Amino acid sequence: MSNVFKRLIQDSYKLRKEYGGLSGIMYGAISSVGFSEVSDIEEYTGACNIDMLYLQNGQTEESISVYEWELENYKIKRSERRIYIKLNGKPEQSIMF
C-alpha cells in the first residue's frame, strides 16, 4: 500500500472521529471493513492490504471512491471542512467531513 493512500485512510478515519460526518469503507481483495469496526487505524492499515477506500458524508450525501493506484495526492482544508483528492487523469474532487 502506498504511503499517500495509507495516510489518506488514516487521516479520513481521524477526521471521522473528530467531526463525525464522514463514514468510510476500506476494501481489500477478500474483505471490506467500515471505519466504525476499526479501533486502531494505524494497526489495521499496517496489517491489511487495502485496495480501495469509499468515503461518504452522511449529511451532504457526497461520496467518492479512491483506488490506491489512481490516487495522486490529497489535501485537507480544515477551514472548509473538506478533503481534496487528486486522482490520476481526473479533475480534483472533494468531500466534506
N, C-alpha and C positions, 0 to 999 in steps of 0.2 A: 504494500500500500504506500503510495507516495506521501511525503511529509505534508504537502499542501492539503491533500484530501483528508488526511488524518487530523490536521489542525482544524479544518472546516467542520468535521464531525464533532470534535471536542468543543470548539467554540460555540457551535449551534446548541449543543447539549447544555452548556453552561448558561447560555442566554435563555434557554427554556426554563431552567431552574430559577434564574434571576427575575425574568419578566413574565413567564407563564403562558404567553400567547402562541408559542411555537411548538409544534409536535414534529417528530421525526421517526422515520423507519429506516433501519440500516439493512441492506440486502447483501447476502453472500451467495455463493454457489448452492449451498444446501440449507440455508436458513434465512429468516428475517426476524428482526428484533426491534421493538419500539423503544424510544428513549425512556418511557415510563418503566420498562422492565430491567433497566440497567442501573446498578447502584454506583459503579466506579467506571466511568467512561475511559479513563486512561488505561486501566487494566483490560477492558473489553477491546479497545482498538489495538492494543498490543498483542492480544491473543487471537483475534478473529481476522479473517481476510474479507473485508467488506469491499464490494464492487460498486454499489450504488447507494446514494442517500436520497431519500424522499423527504422534503420539508413542506409543511403546510402550516399556515396561520389560521387558527380556528375562528378568529374574529373577522378577518377580511376575505377568507376563503382563497387567498393566494396560495399557490403551490409551485414547487419546482422539483424536478428530478435531476440529480447530478451523478453522472457516471464518472468514476475515477479517471478514466483515460481521456475524458473530454474537459476536465477541469484545468483551466489555465491558472487562475488565481481568484482571490476574493478579498473583499474588504468589509469591515464592519463600521457603520456610522451610527454611533450611539445617539447623537443629537437628532437623527432622523428615525431612529429605531428600525434600521434596515440593514440587511446583509446584501451586498452587491456581489454577484457571481459572474465571472467571465469564463465562458466555455469556448473551446476551440471552434473557430469559424462561425460563431454566433454573436449577436449583439449582447452586451451586458444585460443581465436580468437582476431583479431584486425581489426581496421578500421582507415583509415587516416581521419584527419579532416582538 
